[in-house]
Amino acid sequence: MNIYVSNLSFNVKDEDLQEYFAEYGEVTSAKVITDKFTNKSRGFAFVEMPDDEAAKKAIQELDGASVDGRTIGVAVARPKEERTSNSRGGSGSFQKRGNFSNSRY
């Protein structure tokens, strides 16, 4: 089961997450998500546990727990939603607006 962990302190590392969740069962991966430019934590993470029952218990007991001075959120991770190439939600086609002269543009 893939688990989403939110509101993490920026001090929490992958190894810390591994430890927190290992108390409930086997952890196949624990990854704090980092900013690609600064390499600093973005305050959330994903943890994978192969045993669904152990994962559910971890979610139940760790959701709302205090970790490094912050109350974390723990839930089943939802699949990433598909995104269109046009993030503004339009049709994707460009429409010229206003009085522009074709010779200048």
Secondary structure, 3 states (H helix, E strand, C coil): CEEEEECCCCCCCHHHHHHHHHCCCCCCEEEEEECCCCCCEEEEEEEECCCHHHHHHHHHHHCCCEECCEECEEEECCCCCCCCCCCCCCCCCCCCCCCCCCCCC
